[in-house]
Amino acid sequence: MNEGLLTSPEDRAMARRIRDGHWQFAEQVASAGTLWWCNWNKRGLPEGTDECRMGLISGMELAAWMQTHPEWWEIGAWDDARYAMPVSLTAEGREALTHRALYDAEPVTGGLVEPGWICVPAMETTL
């Protein structure tokens, strides 16, 4: 068995919650048109209506997911004044959001130290 592969029902439920959070972020981006995203809000800044500010781990997990589908995202340059970067969905990203079931069971990755972990989300959260 792969050392970093998580398979328990609890782990798969965790991966489901993470993936659901990914889709919620995509929905937030779609709703905003352009969402200002801070993937590590180490300054503890308040979140504006067109912003999403995350902690380090959740921001890293979301960034890893976004990197698996770069064709879905338009990510602009970091803006020091906003302490965030602009993110919007491409046409492919909006299509993926509409048909998320096609991508919903893709493995979730995480962990602060390589190689980290990988887990296929449960079909629905049961815990």
Secondary structure as UniProt FT lines:
FT   TURN            3..4
FT   HELIX           9..32
FT   STRAND          35..38
FT   TURN            42..43
FT   TURN            49..50
FT   STRAND          51..53
FT   HELIX           56..68
FT   HELIX           70..72
FT   STRAND          73..75
FT   TURN            80..83
FT   STRAND          84..89
FT   HELIX           91..98
FT   HELIX           100..102
FT   TURN            103..105
FT   STRAND          108..110
FT   TURN            114..115
FT   STRAND          117..119
//
